[in-house]
Amino acid sequence: MDRRSFAQMMGGSLLGAGITSSQPTLAASSSQLHSLAAEPPFSLKYAPHFGMFKNHAGPDEIDQLKFMHEMGFRALEDNDMMGKSPELQAKIGETLTKLGMTMGVFVVKFDGFFDTQHMTTGKKEATDMFVKACKTAVETAKRCNAKWMTVVPGNFNRKLPLGVQTGHVIDNLKRGAEIFEPHNLTMVLEPLSDNPDLFLRYSDQTYMICRAVGSSACKILFDMYHMQRNEGNMIANMDLCWEEIAYMQIGDNPGRKEPTTGEVNHANIFKHLRKKGYTGVLGMEHGNFYPGKEGEVKLMEAYRKEDKG
């Protein structure tokens, strides 16, 4: 069923690409929803995450994925993919393939991966933990057809010089690259703004580390929310680091919600990305500003507005 047929239905099935849905009915809740479904696919690969449209599509991940496709999205992002069962990972991968959608990032998770001291310490046990998680991530990626995995080096170690910590991080990432590169997979390093103890904070710092690792398996994840908070000047910094950027994420600031809810001019950024020929994924790593079905419609309308800007 094509998307225009979906738009003409008063209540229809989620039969994207001829796939039978476990939730056979999805009533179009408003004229706005019909109008959104009639639009062509977005010009860029914006990637919603599970839960973003649960009020329309229901709790089932596969139904949510089909709804995303009907609404014109052509990618998915799921930070928690490694925590899902192998069976569900495979089912998601199969559905993405049938729908012609791209799998975005999932997070390479391990104990304390986000905001503890691990890579910076140079300790063997930290490296062993990271290497083990990378090997598990390879199997997850195979099942869900992923190419990119988010990696975060963790917190500063206040007892070591910055250069020494940077060397430790590079050594760890080289080990990860050795694992991912033979499988044509790429770990993307994400500079963050969540707390002042995080080691990786800036795009140029991440660029330097990627150049030092020197592998196609180690690139930058440019998260617009974090970069607006940490450094601003996003278009210029994207251009400076362009050769090492493999993935992007979206989130307006303040609030980390959808475009048009904060201070970032996403329409200009998206226009710049189209001009540069960016064909990668833009993960929608943010919350919904408004609640319920109305909020989901407003979110999609915001993306339509900025995508056309």
TIVOKE-753574 format. One record per residue (C-alpha): x, y, z; residue in one letter. Coordinates in Angstrom, 3 decimals, decimal comma. Layout:
# residues N
+----------+----------+----------+--------+
:       xx :       yy :       zz : residu :
+----------+----------+----------+--------+
:        X :        Y :        Z :      a :
...
+----------+----------+----------+--------+
***
This chain:
# residues 309
+----------+----------+----------+--------+
:       xx :       yy :       zz : residu :
+----------+----------+----------+--------+
:    0,000 :    0,000 :    0,000 :      m :
:    1,469 :    3,371 :   -0,970 :      d :
:    1,394 :    6,316 :    1,376 :      r :
:   -1,182 :    8,268 :   -0,613 :      r :
:   -3,584 :    5,349 :   -0,377 :      s :
:   -2,953 :    5,312 :    3,350 :      f :
:   -3,793 :    9,017 :    3,484 :      a :
:   -7,180 :    8,421 :    1,824 :      q :
:   -8,256 :    5,807 :    4,316 :      m :
:  -10,408 :    6,685 :    7,322 :      m :
:   -8,826 :    3,808 :    9,177 :      g :
:   -6,313 :    1,471 :    7,709 :      g :
:   -3,873 :   -1,317 :    8,199 :      s :
:   -0,154 :   -0,965 :    8,608 :      l :
:    0,710 :   -2,874 :    5,488 :      l :
:    3,831 :   -0,959 :    4,516 :      g :
:    5,637 :   -2,828 :    1,745 :      a :
:    3,128 :   -5,688 :    1,966 :      g :
:    4,026 :   -6,677 :    5,514 :      i :
:    1,312 :   -8,059 :    7,746 :      t :
:    1,002 :   -6,072 :   10,978 :      s :
:    0,390 :   -7,620 :   14,374 :      s :
:   -1,883 :   -4,592 :   15,009 :      q :
:   -4,129 :   -4,580 :   11,954 :      p :
:   -5,869 :   -1,248 :   12,508 :      t :
:   -4,497 :    2,234 :   12,822 :      l :
:   -7,201 :    4,857 :   12,623 :      a :
:   -6,041 :    8,130 :   11,164 :      a :
:   -6,675 :   10,406 :   14,119 :      s :
:   -6,903 :   13,728 :   12,312 :      s :
:   -6,850 :   15,535 :    8,999 :      s :
:   -3,263 :   16,556 :    9,809 :      q :
:   -2,236 :   12,910 :    9,966 :      l :
:   -3,811 :   12,235 :    6,568 :      h :
:   -2,004 :   15,230 :    5,120 :      s :
:    1,320 :   14,129 :    6,581 :      l :
:    0,930 :   10,632 :    5,161 :      a :
:    0,324 :   12,089 :    1,693 :      a :
:    3,660 :   13,913 :    1,685 :      e :
:    6,654 :   12,476 :   -0,199 :      p :
:    9,487 :   10,962 :    1,854 :      p :
:   11,654 :   13,468 :    3,685 :      f :
:   14,627 :   14,875 :    1,798 :      s :
:   17,039 :   13,632 :    4,479 :      l :
:   17,158 :   10,403 :    6,489 :      k :
:   15,635 :   11,599 :    9,751 :      y :
:   15,542 :    8,644 :   12,135 :      a :
:   12,884 :    8,441 :   14,853 :      p :
:   13,304 :    6,103 :   17,801 :      h :
:   10,904 :    3,615 :   19,322 :      f :
:    8,337 :    5,268 :   21,573 :      g :
:    8,250 :    8,524 :   19,620 :      m :
:    4,947 :    7,619 :   17,901 :      f :
:    3,550 :    5,055 :   20,314 :      k :
:    0,275 :    6,956 :   20,789 :      n :
:   -0,558 :    6,459 :   17,117 :      h :
:    1,183 :    3,163 :   16,381 :      a :
:    0,799 :    1,334 :   19,695 :      g :
:    3,426 :   -0,389 :   21,855 :      p :
:    4,708 :   -2,925 :   19,333 :      d :
:    8,085 :   -1,953 :   17,865 :      e :
:    7,340 :   -3,376 :   14,421 :      i :
:    4,065 :   -1,481 :   14,182 :      d :
:    5,852 :    1,691 :   15,207 :      q :
:    8,455 :    1,090 :   12,518 :      l :
:    5,778 :    0,706 :    9,854 :      k :
:    4,080 :    3,869 :   11,024 :      f :
:    7,376 :    5,766 :   10,695 :      m :
:    7,640 :    4,551 :    7,109 :      h :
:    4,060 :    5,590 :    6,298 :      e :
:    4,861 :    9,073 :    7,621 :      m :
:    7,821 :    9,443 :    5,276 :      g :
:   10,756 :    8,542 :    7,511 :      f :
:   13,400 :    6,343 :    5,951 :      r :
:   15,614 :    5,489 :    8,925 :      a :
:   15,412 :    4,253 :   12,508 :      l :
:   17,596 :    4,907 :   15,529 :      e :
:   17,612 :    2,734 :   18,655 :      d :
:   20,186 :    3,394 :   21,377 :      n :
:   19,005 :    0,345 :   23,307 :      d :
:   19,208 :   -2,214 :   20,495 :      m :
:   21,896 :   -4,254 :   22,301 :      m :
:   19,438 :   -4,788 :   25,171 :      g :
:   16,778 :   -6,338 :   22,956 :      k :
:   16,478 :  -10,070 :   22,358 :      s :
:   18,334 :  -11,489 :   19,339 :      p :
:   14,964 :  -12,504 :   17,906 :      e :
:   13,604 :   -8,951 :   18,064 :      l :
:   16,850 :   -7,513 :   16,699 :      q :
:   16,548 :   -9,794 :   13,689 :      a :
:   12,870 :   -8,985 :   13,198 :      k :
:   13,639 :   -5,269 :   13,225 :      i :
:   16,422 :   -5,807 :   10,693 :      g :
:   14,175 :   -7,822 :    8,401 :      e :
:   11,419 :   -5,206 :    8,573 :      t :
:   13,831 :   -2,384 :    7,821 :      l :
:   15,055 :   -4,244 :    4,746 :      t :
:   11,524 :   -4,870 :    3,471 :      k :
:   10,581 :   -1,230 :    3,995 :      l :
:   13,753 :    0,099 :    2,387 :      g :
:   14,798 :    1,880 :    5,577 :      m :
:   18,259 :    2,438 :    7,053 :      t :
:   19,254 :    1,369 :   10,544 :      m :
:   20,918 :    4,180 :   12,457 :      g :
:   23,072 :    3,961 :   15,561 :      v :
:   22,760 :    1,858 :   18,616 :      f :
:   24,974 :    2,358 :   21,672 :      v :
:   27,904 :    0,059 :   22,482 :      v :
:   27,006 :   -0,428 :   26,115 :      k :
:   29,008 :   -1,893 :   28,963 :      f :
:   29,189 :   -1,303 :   32,701 :      d :
:   29,697 :    2,388 :   33,320 :      g :
:   30,011 :    3,153 :   29,596 :      f :
:   28,533 :    6,631 :   29,833 :      f :
:   29,892 :    8,628 :   32,743 :      d :
:   32,518 :    6,693 :   34,658 :      t :
:   36,268 :    6,586 :   34,217 :      q :
:   37,203 :    3,763 :   31,858 :      h :
:   39,015 :    4,490 :   28,564 :      m :
:   40,931 :    7,421 :   30,040 :      t :
:   42,495 :    5,322 :   32,808 :      t :
:   44,647 :    3,065 :   30,640 :      g :
:   43,647 :    0,108 :   32,799 :      k :
:   43,591 :   -3,308 :   31,166 :      k :
:   40,265 :   -4,268 :   32,727 :      e :
:   38,609 :   -1,205 :   31,163 :      a :
:   40,015 :   -2,069 :   27,744 :      t :
:   38,946 :   -5,711 :   28,093 :      d :
:   35,400 :   -4,589 :   28,956 :      m :
:   35,264 :   -2,304 :   25,924 :      f :
:   36,657 :   -4,957 :   23,565 :      v :
:   34,113 :   -7,503 :   24,786 :      k :
:   31,260 :   -5,030 :   24,205 :      a :
:   32,527 :   -4,302 :   20,683 :      c :
:   32,480 :   -7,997 :   19,820 :      k :
:   28,902 :   -8,267 :   21,070 :      t :
:   27,988 :   -5,159 :   19,054 :      a :
:   29,202 :   -6,838 :   15,853 :      v :
:   26,667 :   -9,633 :   16,332 :      e :
:   23,899 :   -7,151 :   17,124 :      t :
:   24,758 :   -5,138 :   14,009 :      a :
:   24,554 :   -8,233 :   11,817 :      k :
:   21,066 :   -9,034 :   13,085 :      r :
:   19,562 :   -5,560 :   12,703 :      c :
:   21,554 :   -4,469 :    9,617 :      n :
:   23,309 :   -1,626 :   11,447 :      a :
:   26,460 :    0,096 :   10,234 :      k :
:   27,112 :    2,647 :   13,010 :      w :
:   27,480 :    2,230 :   16,764 :      m :
:   27,801 :    5,038 :   19,307 :      t :
:   30,884 :    4,973 :   21,540 :      v :
:   31,503 :    7,289 :   24,518 :      v :
:   34,973 :    7,352 :   26,166 :      p :
:   33,582 :    8,173 :   29,621 :      g :
:   34,867 :   10,626 :   32,227 :      n :
:   38,082 :   12,529 :   32,787 :      f :
:   40,637 :   11,023 :   35,113 :      n :
:   41,681 :   13,964 :   37,281 :      r :
:   44,940 :   12,264 :   38,319 :      k :
:   46,372 :   12,010 :   34,802 :      l :
:   47,519 :   14,688 :   32,328 :      p :
:   45,093 :   15,355 :   29,511 :      l :
:   47,557 :   14,194 :   26,853 :      g :
:   48,082 :   10,873 :   28,614 :      v :
:   44,320 :   10,339 :   28,891 :      q :
:   43,931 :   11,169 :   25,210 :      t :
:   46,572 :    8,572 :   24,390 :      g :
:   44,707 :    5,971 :   26,426 :      h :
:   41,457 :    6,778 :   24,626 :      v :
:   43,164 :    6,474 :   21,228 :      i :
:   44,661 :    3,107 :   22,205 :      d :
:   41,237 :    1,792 :   23,222 :      n :
:   39,600 :    3,037 :   20,052 :      l :
:   42,268 :    1,394 :   17,917 :      k :
:   41,328 :   -1,900 :   19,560 :      r :
:   37,688 :   -1,246 :   18,726 :      g :
:   38,552 :   -0,347 :   15,142 :      a :
:   40,389 :   -3,648 :   14,735 :      e :
:   37,144 :   -5,411 :   15,625 :      i :
:   34,752 :   -3,313 :   13,525 :      f :
:   36,765 :   -2,643 :   10,396 :      e :
:   36,717 :   -6,203 :    8,950 :      p :
:   32,906 :   -6,109 :    9,152 :      h :
:   32,635 :   -2,684 :    7,463 :      n :
:   31,175 :   -1,246 :   10,673 :      l :
:   31,869 :    2,182 :   12,122 :      t :
:   31,926 :    3,307 :   15,729 :      m :
:   30,965 :    6,965 :   15,970 :      v :
:   32,393 :    8,995 :   18,850 :      l :
:   29,923 :   11,330 :   20,492 :      e :
:   31,086 :   14,476 :   22,275 :      p :
:   28,558 :   15,197 :   25,028 :      l :
:   27,364 :   18,057 :   27,229 :      s :
:   25,586 :   16,154 :   30,009 :      d :
:   28,102 :   16,888 :   32,759 :      n :
:   31,495 :   18,651 :   33,107 :      p :
:   33,354 :   15,433 :   33,943 :      d :
:   32,907 :   13,887 :   30,501 :      l :
:   36,170 :   13,531 :   28,595 :      f :
:   34,859 :   14,066 :   25,058 :      l :
:   33,137 :   17,437 :   24,649 :      r :
:   34,122 :   19,189 :   21,411 :      y :
:   34,012 :   18,483 :   17,696 :      s :
:   37,648 :   19,477 :   17,085 :      d :
:   38,800 :   17,256 :   19,956 :      q :
:   36,888 :   14,352 :   18,441 :      t :
:   38,312 :   15,144 :   15,001 :      y :
:   41,851 :   14,976 :   16,398 :      m :
:   41,212 :   11,599 :   18,014 :      i :
:   39,656 :   10,139 :   14,860 :      c :
:   42,653 :   11,295 :   12,816 :      r :
:   44,974 :    9,653 :   15,323 :      a :
:   43,073 :    6,355 :   15,199 :      v :
:   43,204 :    6,568 :   11,416 :      g :
:   40,476 :    4,067 :   10,584 :      s :
:   37,250 :    4,059 :    8,600 :      s :
:   35,808 :    2,312 :   11,655 :      a :
:   36,256 :    5,369 :   13,906 :      c :
:   34,400 :    8,571 :   13,018 :      k :
:   32,426 :   11,439 :   14,583 :      i :
:   28,813 :   11,513 :   15,702 :      l :
:   27,889 :   15,218 :   15,504 :      f :
:   24,956 :   15,680 :   17,905 :      d :
:   23,504 :   19,143 :   17,303 :      m :
:   22,006 :   19,410 :   20,791 :      y :
:   25,307 :   18,752 :   22,550 :      h :
:   27,338 :   20,824 :   20,113 :      m :
:   25,009 :   23,818 :   20,437 :      q :
:   25,471 :   23,664 :   24,212 :      r :
:   29,233 :   23,093 :   24,158 :      n :
:   30,499 :   25,185 :   21,268 :      e :
:   27,820 :   26,644 :   18,972 :      g :
:   28,869 :   27,815 :   15,479 :      n :
:   27,581 :   24,495 :   14,219 :      m :
:   27,678 :   24,895 :   10,440 :      i :
:   31,256 :   26,150 :   10,501 :      a :
:   32,366 :   23,385 :   12,860 :      n :
:   30,620 :   20,743 :   10,753 :      m :
:   32,561 :   21,957 :    7,731 :      d :
:   35,873 :   21,944 :    9,602 :      l :
:   35,332 :   18,352 :   10,760 :      c :
:   33,432 :   17,130 :    7,691 :      w :
:   35,919 :   14,471 :    6,599 :      e :
:   35,516 :   12,663 :    9,911 :      e :
:   31,752 :   13,036 :   10,422 :      i :
:   29,816 :    9,849 :    9,679 :      a :
:   26,586 :   10,423 :   11,580 :      y :
:   24,460 :   13,252 :   12,961 :      m :
:   21,794 :   13,660 :   15,610 :      q :
:   19,157 :   16,315 :   16,176 :      i :
:   17,853 :   17,971 :   19,328 :      g :
:   16,844 :   21,584 :   19,853 :      d :
:   18,210 :   23,606 :   22,761 :      n :
:   17,077 :   24,329 :   25,399 :      p :
:   14,977 :   21,286 :   26,218 :      g :
:   16,246 :   18,629 :   23,808 :      r :
:   12,990 :   18,434 :   21,883 :      k :
:   12,126 :   18,573 :   18,171 :      e :
:   13,148 :   21,387 :   15,804 :      p :
:   11,262 :   24,718 :   16,164 :      t :
:   11,002 :   24,364 :   19,961 :      t :
:   14,320 :   26,049 :   20,804 :      g :
:   16,985 :   28,387 :   19,461 :      e :
:   18,585 :   26,292 :   16,698 :      v :
:   17,818 :   27,153 :   13,062 :      n :
:   17,443 :   23,589 :   11,828 :      h :
:   16,040 :   24,671 :    8,458 :      a :
:   19,340 :   26,355 :    7,618 :      n :
:   21,352 :   23,386 :    8,877 :      i :
:   19,284 :   20,908 :    6,851 :      f :
:   19,634 :   23,134 :    3,781 :      k :
:   23,408 :   23,178 :    4,309 :      h :
:   23,517 :   19,385 :    4,622 :      l :
:   21,560 :   18,951 :    1,383 :      r :
:   23,936 :   21,359 :   -0,348 :      k :
:   26,924 :   19,326 :    0,851 :      k :
:   25,301 :   16,132 :   -0,423 :      g :
:   24,886 :   14,488 :    2,978 :      y :
:   23,167 :   11,122 :    2,547 :      t :
:   23,700 :    9,733 :    6,035 :      g :
:   21,299 :    9,381 :    8,937 :      v :
:   20,109 :   12,189 :   11,218 :      l :
:   19,042 :   10,563 :   14,459 :      g :
:   16,074 :   12,194 :   16,178 :      m :
:   17,594 :   11,826 :   19,629 :      e :
:   15,147 :   14,048 :   21,462 :      h :
:   11,825 :   13,971 :   23,227 :      g :
:    8,398 :   15,160 :   22,073 :      n :
:    7,666 :   18,730 :   23,162 :      f :
:    3,893 :   18,170 :   23,289 :      y :
:    2,197 :   15,070 :   24,787 :      p :
:   -0,060 :   12,466 :   23,220 :      g :
:   -1,229 :   12,069 :   19,633 :      k :
:   -1,382 :   15,831 :   19,165 :      e :
:    2,262 :   16,085 :   20,160 :      g :
:    3,263 :   13,387 :   17,689 :      e :
:    1,478 :   15,229 :   14,876 :      v :
:    3,092 :   18,538 :   15,886 :      k :
:    6,509 :   16,865 :   15,875 :      l :
:    6,022 :   15,570 :   12,340 :      m :
:    4,697 :   18,938 :   11,191 :      e :
:    7,804 :   20,589 :   12,622 :      a :
:   10,059 :   18,259 :   10,645 :      y :
:    8,057 :   18,868 :    7,470 :      r :
:    8,394 :   22,625 :    7,962 :      k :
:   12,146 :   22,535 :    8,601 :      e :
:   12,790 :   19,947 :    5,868 :      d :
:   11,233 :   22,294 :    3,317 :      k :
:   12,964 :   25,380 :    4,738 :      g :
+----------+----------+----------+--------+
***
